[in-house]
């Protein structure tokens, strides 16, 4: 979702579906569907940080990343840094 959100208004939008399908087949990549529990926790985080511009998609990512001890995000989104992660495209 983060990739699709980031590319929604770019010239690459037309290739997002193909890219995500490619990622699904890549052995080194895991696409994790948000569970109801993760969504509930993300909603709490979203509410707790109303002073930030974090999207609900961001918050779902933050919850999953924290649970899985992931510290680096393949993003340039400053919100990941605000949440304590390393945004690798900065």
QUIVEN-V246360 format. One record per pair of residues at least 24 apart in sequence whose ideal C-beta (glycine too) atoms are under 10 Angstrom apart, sorted by the first residue. I is the first residue (numbers start at 1). J is the second residue. Records with the same first field share a line. If there is no record, write none. Layout:
I=J + J
//
This chain:
1=31 + 33 + 34 + 55 + 56 + 57 + 58 + 60 + 61
2=55 + 57 + 58 + 60 + 61 + 73 + 74 + 75 + 77 + 80
3=31 + 74 + 75
4=57
5=55 + 57 + 58 + 77
6=57 + 75 + 76 + 77 + 89
30=68
32=60 + 61 + 64 + 65 + 67 + 68
33=64
34=60 + 61 + 63 + 64
35=60 + 63 + 64
37=63 + 67
38=63 + 64 + 67
39=63
41=66 + 67
45=83
49=79 + 82 + 83
52=78 + 79 + 82 + 83
53=77 + 78 + 79 + 82
54=79 + 80 + 82 + 83
55=79
58=82 + 83
59=83
61=85
//
